[in-house]
Amino acid sequence: MAGNSYMKQLIKDATLGISKSQFELGLCFYRGEHVKQDYTRAIYWFKKAASDEENTNYDAIYYLGVCFKNGFGCEKNHKEAIKYFKEAAKNGNKYAQYNMGTLLYLGEQIKIDYQEAFKYFKEAAEQGLLEAMYNTAVCYADGTGVKKDYDEAFKWYLETCKQKYPMGQFSVGRCFEYGLGTPEFDEMAFFWYQRSALQGYVEAMFSLASCYERGYGVEQDENKAGYWYNKAAKLGHKSSIEMIQNYKKYRINKFKKVK
């Protein structure tokens, strides 16, 4: 009953031209919440919310970009998608900024422009979008679209760790291992590799195994090294598979298998 009451009021407000309600109604149809999923109706209400000149809803404009990019309720139209993403990004929508950054970075239906991609990633990162923080760090680390700066890369990788992002945790581990943007610190490298590996990130599993094998940042333990090499190998990690094969060839049964 409460849901019916909510929808009746939402439809009433949307019909009266309230931009926020039009957007929320569009979201209901987009997600299939309280109503049957209907992308065509979602687009209809997103366009209504987007066309309010006094209270333009830029979240609705972002979702229009998503619909046209993926062909939700319409034919795919990358030109339209980019138009909507650009408008929403210009007006501060972090998801649109991230999408524009990704399109420009990968060259999806648009000419590659790493400097513009970095600009969009940075704008979204400064609004706290996790994936944008990570991509900003990668750009700084690689010097893609911006001057290479390991200090900035380390800073942004570390920001992703506040949200327990496994790729960011792994990258922080590498920074500590190789002294990129921070002094070398073997125990901290191990710490971050372990955190990432425990979340299932396979590259971190390999690095963690290597730490145990070498006694890097932790007491040497070949059994634990074998455990993590095998775990990564079972997930298809090529270097781990080669490591296991080499040990089978030269050091029979050195590493125990993961059951």
C-alpha positions in Angstrom: 0.0 0.0 0.0 2.8 2.4 0.9 4.4 1.7 -2.5 1.2 2.4 -4.3 0.7 5.7 -2.4 4.3 6.7 -3.2 3.9 6.0 -7.0 0.5 7.8 -7.2 2.0 10.9 -5.6 5.2 10.6 -7.8 3.1 10.3 -11.0 1.0 13.2 -9.9 4.0 15.4 -9.2 5.7 14.4 -12.4 2.6 15.1 -14.5 2.5 18.6 -12.8 6.0 19.2 -14.2 8.1 18.9 -11.1 11.6 18.1 -12.5 12.8 16.0 -9.6 9.7 13.8 -9.6 10.0 13.4 -13.4 13.5 12.1 -12.9 12.6 9.8 -10.0 9.7 8.4 -12.1 12.1 7.8 -15.0 14.5 6.0 -12.6 11.6 3.8 -11.4 10.9 2.7 -15.0 14.7 2.4 -15.7 15.3 0.1 -12.7 12.0 -1.6 -12.6 11.3 -0.3 -9.1 7.6 -0.2 -8.0 6.7 -0.6 -11.7 7.6 -3.0 -14.5 10.9 -2.1 -16.2 10.2 0.0 -19.3 13.2 1.9 -20.8 11.0 3.7 -23.3 9.0 5.3 -20.5 12.2 5.9 -18.6 13.5 7.9 -21.6 10.2 9.8 -21.8 10.4 11.0 -18.2 14.2 11.6 -18.3 13.6 13.9 -21.3 10.9 15.7 -19.4 13.2 16.3 -16.5 16.0 17.4 -18.7 13.9 19.9 -20.6 13.0 22.0 -17.6 14.9 25.2 -18.4 14.7 26.6 -14.9 15.4 23.4 -13.0 17.3 21.2 -15.5 18.0 17.8 -14.1 21.5 16.8 -15.1 21.2 13.4 -13.6 18.4 12.8 -16.1 20.6 14.0 -18.9 23.3 11.5 -17.7 20.8 8.7 -17.8 19.7 9.7 -21.3 23.4 9.3 -22.3 23.4 5.8 -20.8 20.2 4.8 -22.7 21.5 6.0 -26.0 25.0 4.5 -25.4 23.5 1.0 -24.6 20.4 1.1 -26.7 18.0 1.0 -23.7 14.5 1.9 -25.0 16.0 3.3 -28.2 18.5 2.5 -31.0 22.1 2.9 -30.0 23.3 6.3 -30.9 26.8 7.2 -29.7 26.7 10.7 -31.0 23.6 11.4 -28.9 25.1 9.6 -25.9 28.2 11.7 -26.1 26.1 14.9 -26.4 24.2 14.0 -23.2 27.3 12.9 -21.3 29.2 16.1 -22.3 26.3 18.3 -21.1 25.9 16.4 -17.8 29.6 16.4 -17.2 29.9 20.1 -17.8 27.4 20.6 -15.1 29.1 18.4 -12.5 27.7 15.0 -12.9 30.5 12.7 -11.8 29.2 9.6 -13.6 29.0 11.5 -16.9 32.5 12.9 -16.3 33.8 9.3 -15.8 32.0 8.0 -18.9 33.4 10.9 -21.0 36.9 10.1 -19.7 36.5 6.4 -20.5 35.2 7.1 -24.0 38.1 9.5 -24.7 40.7 7.2 -23.2 39.6 4.1 -25.1 38.5 6.0 -28.3 35.0 4.5 -28.3 33.2 6.2 -31.1 35.3 9.3 -30.5 38.9 10.2 -31.2 41.3 9.3 -28.5 42.3 12.3 -26.4 44.3 11.4 -23.3 44.5 15.0 -22.0 40.7 15.4 -22.1 40.2 11.9 -20.7 42.5 12.8 -17.7 40.6 16.1 -17.2 37.3 14.2 -16.9 38.7 11.5 -14.7 40.2 14.1 -12.3 36.9 16.0 -12.1 35.0 12.8 -11.2 37.8 11.8 -8.8 37.6 15.0 -6.9 33.9 14.2 -6.4 34.9 10.9 -4.8 34.0 8.5 -7.6 36.1 5.4 -6.9 36.9 4.2 -10.4 37.8 7.8 -11.5 40.2 8.0 -8.5 41.9 4.9 -9.7 42.1 6.0 -13.3 43.5 9.4 -12.3 46.2 7.5 -10.4 47.0 5.4 -13.4 47.2 8.4 -15.6 49.7 10.1 -13.2 51.7 6.8 -12.9 51.9 6.3 -16.7 52.1 9.9 -17.7 49.0 9.5 -19.8 47.4 12.8 -20.6 49.4 14.5 -17.8 53.0 14.8 -16.7 54.2 11.6 -14.9 54.0 12.2 -11.2 54.4 9.2 -8.8 53.6 11.3 -5.8 50.2 12.2 -7.2 49.7 8.6 -8.4 50.4 7.3 -4.9 48.0 9.9 -3.3 45.1 8.8 -5.5 45.8 5.1 -5.2 45.8 5.6 -1.4 42.4 7.4 -1.7 40.9 4.3 -3.3 42.1 2.2 -0.4 39.8 4.1 1.9 37.0 2.4 -0.1 38.8 -1.0 0.0 39.3 -1.1 -3.7 41.5 -4.2 -4.4 43.2 -2.8 -7.5 44.1 0.3 -5.6 45.4 -1.7 -2.6 47.6 -3.7 -5.0 48.9 -0.6 -6.6 49.8 0.9 -3.2 51.7 -2.3 -2.5 53.7 -1.9 -5.6 54.4 1.8 -4.8 55.8 0.6 -1.4 57.8 -2.2 -3.0 59.4 -0.1 -5.7 59.5 3.3 -4.0 57.1 5.0 -6.3 55.8 8.2 -4.7 56.7 6.9 -1.3 59.8 5.4 0.3 60.3 1.7 -0.1 58.8 -0.2 2.8 58.7 -4.0 2.5 56.2 -4.6 5.4 53.7 -2.1 4.0 54.1 -3.6 0.5 53.2 -7.0 2.0 50.3 -5.5 4.0 48.6 -4.0 1.0 49.2 -7.0 -1.3 47.6 -9.2 1.4 44.6 -6.9 1.7 44.1 -7.0 -2.0 44.7 -10.7 -2.4 42.1 -11.5 0.3 39.6 -9.7 -1.8 40.4 -12.0 -4.7 42.6 -9.8 -6.9 44.8 -12.2 -8.7 47.8 -10.0 -9.4 48.0 -9.3 -5.7 47.9 -13.1 -5.0 51.0 -13.5 -7.1 52.8 -10.7 -5.4 51.8 -12.0 -2.0 53.1 -15.4 -2.9 56.4 -13.8 -4.0 56.6 -12.0 -0.7 56.2 -15.3 1.2 58.7 -17.0 -1.1 61.4 -14.3 -0.7 60.7 -13.4 2.9 59.9 -9.9 1.7 58.1 -7.9 4.4 57.1 -11.1 6.2 58.8 -14.2 7.5 59.7 -16.6 4.7 57.1 -19.4 4.3 57.2 -21.6 1.3 53.9 -23.3 2.1 52.0 -20.0 2.2 53.9 -19.0 -1.0 52.7 -22.2 -2.6 49.1 -21.7 -1.4 48.9 -18.2 -3.1 50.7 -19.3 -6.3 48.3 -22.2 -6.6 45.3 -20.0 -5.8 46.3 -17.5 -8.5 47.1 -20.3 -11.0 43.6 -21.7 -10.5 42.3 -18.4 -11.6 44.3 -18.5 -14.8 47.2 -16.2 -13.8 50.0 -17.1 -16.3 53.0 -16.2 -14.2 51.7 -18.2 -11.3 51.0 -21.2 -13.6 54.6 -21.0 -14.9 55.9 -20.7 -11.4 54.1 -23.9 -10.3 55.3 -25.7 -13.4 58.9 -24.7 -12.8 58.7 -25.9 -9.2 57.2 -29.2 -10.3 60.1 -29.6 -12.7 62.9 -28.5 -10.4 61.6 -28.8 -6.9 59.1 -31.6 -6.8 56.1 -31.0 -4.4 57.6 -27.9 -2.9 54.3 -26.1 -3.0 51.1 -27.7 -1.8 48.0 -27.5 -3.9 44.9 -25.5 -3.1 42.0 -27.8 -2.4 
